[in-house]
Amino acid sequence: MSVPQPLAGRVALVTGGGNGIGAAIAGTLAARGANVVVNDIDADRAHRKAAEIGPRAIAAPGDASSSADVSAAVALALSAFGRIDILVNNAGMDQAVSILDLEEANWDRLIAVNLKSAFLFSKAVLPGMIERGHGRIICTSSVVAHRGAMNGGIHYGTTKGGMLGFARTLARQMAKTGVTVNAIAPGVVDTDLIRTHMKPEVREMVEAEIPLGRLADPAEIGGAVAFLASDDASYITGATLDVNGGFWIG
């Protein structure tokens, strides 16, 4: 049975694409037919994921919060594929710390990785998208943008709320250009990190708060991004797609 290829011929760049949610997004976009550029600060992770996807993927490692690294990654993507049709602003980090213990340098670093990166990559890819009259930008926010970070830091919650404002404002600015901009807000996702660090009793407590009764499979996040990247979402912009099993309403 053939798999539908709604993104055939498109080129997607995924930041933070070497592991976790980003890796699932990169894999799903490739499965839907896209050529994929895997950006990750960890070069080994980026190359491993690109190799796993196959010949339609390349690694473009670098720090998503560095303008020089962003320029290099975009240049590599354009050299390999000629254009970028889809940008997934997914790079991010978290730090569970009270504001009373939060150092200014840690605040600045997390803001740069989680939020500045979206600005840098979006600005870098938009000229080509505007010239072609078509583009998709999808920003990874979080359920904490709605309900606040329960165990994460205030800087993490701030960036995820900021990502929604970034996406909505950019959607307005790009509305006449053929470029749509949307966000996804995942809940708790069953990644390797969660499986390694979340204690069984904590997981049980979290799952009890989720109306669907389980954590998200990473592929379900990838599917939401693939939908927003497809022509089926051509009339959707400035929206937030909540992919959290009802955690927001729970």
GUNUVO-650650 format. One record per residue (C-alpha): residue number from 1; residue in three letters; x, y, z. Coordinates in pm, 1 decimal, always signed. Layout:
{r NUM,Ala,{X,Y,Z}}
...
// end
This chain:
{r 1,Met,{+0.0,+0.0,+0.0}}
{r 2,Ser,{+157.1,+327.6,-110.0}}
{r 3,Val,{+198.6,+611.1,+138.5}}
{r 4,Pro,{+48.2,+945.0,+28.0}}
{r 5,Gln,{+313.9,+1198.5,-67.6}}
{r 6,Pro,{+145.6,+1539.3,-17.1}}
{r 7,Leu,{+482.4,+1709.1,+28.2}}
{r 8,Ala,{+658.0,+1552.4,-270.3}}
{r 9,Gly,{+920.4,+1784.4,-414.2}}
{r 10,Arg,{+902.8,+2029.4,-123.3}}
{r 11,Val,{+1208.6,+2118.5,+83.3}}
{r 12,Ala,{+1177.3,+2137.8,+461.0}}
{r 13,Leu,{+1429.4,+2269.1,+712.4}}
{r 14,Val,{+1377.5,+2149.2,+1069.6}}
{r 15,Thr,{+1568.3,+2316.2,+1351.6}}
{r 16,Gly,{+1646.3,+2097.5,+1649.8}}
{r 17,Gly,{+1580.5,+1808.4,+1414.6}}
{r 18,Gly,{+1838.1,+1565.6,+1547.8}}
{r 19,Asn,{+1638.8,+1410.5,+1829.4}}
{r 20,Gly,{+1310.2,+1408.4,+2017.1}}
{r 21,Ile,{+1016.4,+1592.4,+1865.9}}
{r 22,Gly,{+1234.5,+1750.0,+1597.0}}
{r 23,Ala,{+1357.9,+1413.1,+1475.1}}
{r 24,Ala,{+999.5,+1286.0,+1458.5}}
{r 25,Ile,{+897.6,+1593.0,+1258.9}}
{r 26,Ala,{+1189.0,+1550.0,+1017.7}}
{r 27,Gly,{+1105.3,+1182.4,+967.8}}
{r 28,Thr,{+735.4,+1246.5,+911.6}}
{r 29,Leu,{+797.8,+1523.6,+658.5}}
{r 30,Ala,{+1034.3,+1293.3,+470.4}}
{r 31,Ala,{+776.8,+1012.4,+478.0}}
{r 32,Arg,{+527.0,+1252.6,+321.7}}
{r 33,Gly,{+768.8,+1316.2,+35.1}}
{r 34,Ala,{+969.8,+1621.1,+141.5}}
{r 35,Asn,{+1341.9,+1669.1,+106.6}}
{r 36,Val,{+1462.8,+1743.7,+458.7}}
{r 37,Val,{+1742.1,+1957.1,+601.8}}
{r 38,Val,{+1821.1,+1853.6,+959.1}}
{r 39,Asn,{+1958.2,+2136.4,+1169.9}}
{r 40,Asp,{+2084.9,+2055.5,+1518.3}}
{r 41,Ile,{+2349.3,+2201.0,+1746.9}}
{r 42,Asp,{+2484.2,+1847.8,+1788.2}}
{r 43,Ala,{+2646.0,+1763.8,+1455.1}}
{r 44,Asp,{+2650.1,+1389.3,+1522.5}}
{r 45,Arg,{+2276.6,+1387.4,+1590.3}}
{r 46,Ala,{+2206.3,+1588.5,+1275.8}}
{r 47,His,{+2411.0,+1356.0,+1056.8}}
{r 48,Arg,{+2263.0,+1042.4,+1215.0}}
{r 49,Lys,{+1908.1,+1160.1,+1154.9}}
{r 50,Ala,{+1981.8,+1263.4,+796.7}}
{r 51,Ala,{+2143.3,+924.7,+730.5}}
{r 52,Glu,{+1843.6,+749.4,+885.1}}
{r 53,Ile,{+1605.6,+938.3,+655.2}}
{r 54,Gly,{+1813.4,+860.8,+347.5}}
{r 55,Pro,{+1926.4,+1033.1,+28.0}}
{r 56,Arg,{+1655.8,+1301.2,+38.0}}
{r 57,Ala,{+1797.3,+1444.4,+361.1}}
{r 58,Ile,{+2109.0,+1637.4,+452.4}}
{r 59,Ala,{+2252.3,+1754.8,+782.7}}
{r 60,Ala,{+2308.1,+2125.4,+841.1}}
{r 61,Pro,{+2444.5,+2135.3,+1196.4}}
{r 62,Gly,{+2483.3,+2457.6,+1388.5}}
{r 63,Asp,{+2359.1,+2674.1,+1671.8}}
{r 64,Ala,{+2012.3,+2800.1,+1579.0}}
{r 65,Ser,{+2067.7,+3109.9,+1792.8}}
{r 66,Ser,{+2381.3,+3212.5,+1599.6}}
{r 67,Ser,{+2325.2,+3431.0,+1295.2}}
{r 68,Ala,{+2643.7,+3297.1,+1134.4}}
{r 69,Asp,{+2538.9,+2935.1,+1185.0}}
{r 70,Val,{+2187.5,+3008.4,+1058.9}}
{r 71,Ser,{+2324.1,+3170.0,+743.3}}
{r 72,Ala,{+2551.1,+2870.0,+687.5}}
{r 73,Ala,{+2266.7,+2621.0,+735.2}}
{r 74,Val,{+2037.3,+2805.2,+495.7}}
{r 75,Ala,{+2316.5,+2836.8,+238.8}}
{r 76,Leu,{+2381.7,+2462.1,+262.6}}
{r 77,Ala,{+2012.4,+2387.6,+213.4}}
{r 78,Leu,{+1991.4,+2614.9,-90.0}}
{r 79,Ser,{+2306.5,+2461.9,-237.5}}
{r 80,Ala,{+2166.8,+2111.5,-199.3}}
{r 81,Phe,{+1802.1,+2166.1,-295.4}}
{r 82,Gly,{+1772.0,+2510.9,-450.9}}
{r 83,Arg,{+1504.1,+2645.7,-219.6}}
{r 84,Ile,{+1332.2,+2609.7,+118.2}}
{r 85,Asp,{+954.0,+2567.3,+112.7}}
{r 86,Ile,{+891.4,+2469.4,+474.0}}
{r 87,Leu,{+1060.3,+2595.5,+789.2}}
{r 88,Val,{+993.4,+2427.9,+1122.8}}
{r 89,Asn,{+1119.0,+2644.2,+1408.8}}
{r 90,Asn,{+1159.2,+2364.9,+1661.3}}
{r 91,Ala,{+1497.4,+2425.4,+1828.9}}
{r 92,Gly,{+1457.4,+2450.1,+2203.0}}
{r 93,Met,{+1582.0,+2368.1,+2548.8}}
{r 94,Asp,{+1436.2,+2364.7,+2898.0}}
{r 95,Gln,{+1566.8,+2414.3,+3248.7}}
{r 96,Ala,{+1368.3,+2334.2,+3560.2}}
{r 97,Val,{+1460.9,+2613.7,+3797.4}}
{r 98,Ser,{+1283.6,+2868.1,+4015.5}}
{r 99,Ile,{+1312.2,+3232.9,+3917.8}}
{r 100,Leu,{+1485.2,+3285.3,+4252.7}}
{r 101,Asp,{+1768.7,+3055.9,+4142.1}}
{r 102,Leu,{+1774.9,+3153.4,+3775.0}}
{r 103,Glu,{+2096.8,+3316.2,+3655.8}}
{r 104,Glu,{+2082.2,+3596.3,+3400.0}}
{r 105,Ala,{+2315.5,+3407.4,+3165.6}}
{r 106,Asn,{+2084.0,+3105.2,+3168.9}}
{r 107,Trp,{+1783.0,+3326.8,+3099.0}}
{r 108,Asp,{+1963.2,+3484.3,+2802.2}}
{r 109,Arg,{+2078.5,+3150.5,+2661.2}}
{r 110,Leu,{+1736.9,+2987.8,+2672.7}}
{r 111,Ile,{+1565.0,+3292.6,+2524.3}}
{r 112,Ala,{+1818.6,+3287.1,+2240.9}}
{r 113,Val,{+1781.5,+2917.8,+2162.2}}
{r 114,Asn,{+1403.3,+2897.8,+2197.5}}
{r 115,Leu,{+1292.7,+3231.6,+2054.3}}
{r 116,Lys,{+1571.7,+3423.2,+1881.2}}
{r 117,Ser,{+1632.8,+3117.6,+1663.3}}
{r 118,Ala,{+1283.5,+3148.2,+1515.2}}
{r 119,Phe,{+1351.7,+3510.7,+1423.3}}
{r 120,Leu,{+1689.2,+3431.1,+1264.9}}
{r 121,Phe,{+1573.6,+3133.7,+1057.1}}
{r 122,Ser,{+1246.2,+3293.9,+951.4}}
{r 123,Lys,{+1420.1,+3610.5,+835.6}}
{r 124,Ala,{+1674.4,+3401.8,+644.0}}
{r 125,Val,{+1422.6,+3189.5,+450.6}}
{r 126,Leu,{+1145.9,+3442.5,+390.8}}
{r 127,Pro,{+1294.9,+3627.1,+90.1}}
{r 128,Gly,{+1293.6,+3308.8,-116.9}}
{r 129,Met,{+945.3,+3212.5,-4.5}}
{r 130,Ile,{+809.2,+3557.1,-84.5}}
{r 131,Glu,{+974.6,+3554.3,-427.0}}
{r 132,Arg,{+808.8,+3220.5,-509.9}}
{r 133,Gly,{+476.3,+3326.0,-358.0}}
{r 134,His,{+458.9,+3016.4,-138.5}}
{r 135,Gly,{+592.7,+2907.6,+198.3}}
{r 136,Arg,{+507.8,+2739.4,+524.3}}
{r 137,Ile,{+653.9,+2835.0,+861.2}}
{r 138,Ile,{+555.7,+2626.0,+1162.7}}
{r 139,Cys,{+670.4,+2717.5,+1513.5}}
{r 140,Thr,{+686.7,+2472.1,+1802.3}}
{r 141,Ser,{+530.9,+2619.4,+2113.2}}
{r 142,Ser,{+393.4,+2415.0,+2403.6}}
{r 143,Val,{+89.7,+2361.7,+2620.0}}
{r 144,Val,{+278.8,+2565.2,+2882.8}}
{r 145,Ala,{+209.9,+2873.8,+2670.0}}
{r 146,His,{-151.8,+2830.1,+2780.8}}
{r 147,Arg,{-123.5,+2699.6,+3133.9}}
{r 148,Gly,{+226.8,+2796.3,+3246.8}}
{r 149,Ala,{+526.2,+2572.4,+3301.3}}
{r 150,Met,{+455.1,+2333.9,+3587.1}}
{r 151,Asn,{+806.6,+2194.7,+3632.3}}
{r 152,Gly,{+1004.3,+2393.1,+3377.2}}
{r 153,Gly,{+1157.7,+2734.3,+3422.9}}
{r 154,Ile,{+986.3,+3067.8,+3382.5}}
{r 155,His,{+1219.5,+3143.1,+3092.2}}
{r 156,Tyr,{+1092.7,+2829.9,+2914.1}}
{r 157,Gly,{+728.4,+2926.6,+2963.1}}
{r 158,Thr,{+807.3,+3279.0,+2847.3}}
{r 159,Thr,{+962.0,+3159.3,+2521.8}}
{r 160,Lys,{+674.9,+2924.8,+2444.4}}
{r 161,Gly,{+424.2,+3204.6,+2496.4}}
{r 162,Gly,{+645.8,+3430.9,+2288.0}}
{r 163,Met,{+646.8,+3176.9,+2006.0}}
{r 164,Leu,{+270.3,+3214.7,+1973.9}}
{r 165,Gly,{+297.9,+3592.4,+1951.8}}
{r 166,Phe,{+579.5,+3558.2,+1700.4}}
{r 167,Ala,{+377.5,+3323.1,+1478.7}}
{r 168,Arg,{+61.3,+3533.1,+1487.6}}
{r 169,Thr,{+241.0,+3857.3,+1411.1}}
{r 170,Leu,{+448.1,+3705.4,+1132.9}}
{r 171,Ala,{+130.1,+3551.3,+989.8}}
{r 172,Arg,{-22.5,+3898.6,+965.5}}
{r 173,Gln,{+288.5,+4042.4,+803.3}}
{r 174,Met,{+310.4,+3761.4,+547.4}}
{r 175,Ala,{-60.6,+3719.2,+472.4}}
{r 176,Lys,{-44.6,+3879.9,+126.9}}
{r 177,Thr,{+270.9,+3697.0,+18.9}}
{r 178,Gly,{+155.9,+3335.3,-2.4}}
{r 179,Val,{+346.2,+3242.3,+314.0}}
{r 180,Thr,{+145.4,+3099.4,+603.2}}
{r 181,Val,{+271.6,+3093.3,+960.4}}
{r 182,Asn,{+127.2,+2871.3,+1230.9}}
{r 183,Ala,{+222.5,+2716.2,+1562.8}}
{r 184,Ile,{+179.9,+2380.7,+1726.2}}
{r 185,Ala,{+146.8,+2344.8,+2103.3}}
{r 186,Pro,{+235.8,+1989.6,+2206.8}}
{r 187,Gly,{+161.4,+1854.5,+2549.5}}
{r 188,Val,{+385.6,+1595.2,+2712.8}}
{r 189,Val,{+546.6,+1384.0,+2442.4}}
{r 190,Asp,{+682.6,+1033.4,+2492.2}}
{r 191,Thr,{+1039.4,+1106.8,+2383.7}}
{r 192,Asp,{+1357.9,+932.5,+2497.8}}
{r 193,Leu,{+1420.3,+1225.1,+2732.4}}
{r 194,Ile,{+1083.3,+1181.8,+2902.3}}
{r 195,Arg,{+1123.1,+804.3,+2927.2}}
{r 196,Thr,{+1467.4,+846.2,+3081.5}}
{r 197,His,{+1397.6,+1124.7,+3329.1}}
{r 198,Met,{+1028.9,+1107.3,+3420.4}}
{r 199,Lys,{+972.3,+880.0,+3718.3}}
{r 200,Pro,{+697.1,+620.0,+3671.2}}
{r 201,Glu,{+483.0,+769.0,+3946.4}}
{r 202,Val,{+512.3,+1116.3,+3790.9}}
{r 203,Arg,{+421.0,+979.9,+3449.5}}
{r 204,Glu,{+117.4,+808.7,+3597.1}}
{r 205,Met,{+9.0,+1133.7,+3760.1}}
{r 206,Val,{+53.9,+1329.8,+3436.8}}
{r 207,Glu,{-134.2,+1074.6,+3228.7}}
{r 208,Ala,{-420.8,+1090.6,+3477.3}}
{r 209,Glu,{-452.4,+1464.9,+3402.3}}
{r 210,Ile,{-472.2,+1409.5,+3025.7}}
{r 211,Pro,{-825.5,+1334.2,+2904.6}}
{r 212,Leu,{-696.4,+1088.0,+2643.0}}
{r 213,Gly,{-504.5,+914.9,+2920.7}}
{r 214,Arg,{-160.8,+893.2,+2762.6}}
{r 215,Leu,{+138.5,+1091.3,+2644.2}}
{r 216,Ala,{+170.5,+1186.1,+2278.9}}
{r 217,Asp,{+365.7,+968.8,+2040.4}}
{r 218,Pro,{+631.7,+1186.9,+1871.6}}
{r 219,Ala,{+493.3,+1082.9,+1532.7}}
{r 220,Glu,{+162.0,+1246.5,+1624.5}}
{r 221,Ile,{+342.3,+1579.5,+1656.5}}
{r 222,Gly,{+509.0,+1516.0,+1322.7}}
{r 223,Gly,{+169.8,+1451.2,+1165.9}}
{r 224,Ala,{+34.0,+1782.3,+1291.3}}
{r 225,Val,{+331.8,+1967.3,+1141.7}}
{r 226,Ala,{+298.1,+1779.6,+813.0}}
{r 227,Phe,{-66.7,+1884.5,+791.8}}
{r 228,Leu,{+17.3,+2252.1,+846.3}}
{r 229,Ala,{+293.1,+2221.4,+584.3}}
{r 230,Ser,{+57.2,+2074.7,+324.8}}
{r 231,Asp,{-179.9,+2231.3,+74.9}}
{r 232,Asp,{-469.1,+2105.7,+288.7}}
{r 233,Ala,{-379.4,+2385.9,+532.1}}
{r 234,Ser,{-357.7,+2658.7,+268.4}}
{r 235,Tyr,{-632.1,+2866.2,+436.1}}
{r 236,Ile,{-487.3,+2836.3,+786.4}}
{r 237,Thr,{-252.1,+3103.9,+914.8}}
{r 238,Gly,{-189.9,+3260.6,+1253.0}}
{r 239,Ala,{-338.4,+2953.3,+1420.8}}
{r 240,Thr,{-219.7,+2735.4,+1706.8}}
{r 241,Leu,{-280.3,+2363.6,+1671.6}}
{r 242,Asp,{-301.6,+2212.3,+2021.5}}
{r 243,Val,{-168.5,+1855.9,+2012.9}}
{r 244,Asn,{-194.9,+1755.9,+2375.7}}
{r 245,Gly,{-465.0,+1492.6,+2422.6}}
{r 246,Gly,{-691.5,+1745.8,+2586.3}}
{r 247,Phe,{-432.9,+1844.6,+2849.3}}
{r 248,Trp,{-523.8,+2210.5,+2793.0}}
{r 249,Ile,{-889.1,+2142.4,+2870.1}}
{r 250,Gly,{-814.3,+1889.1,+3140.2}}
// end
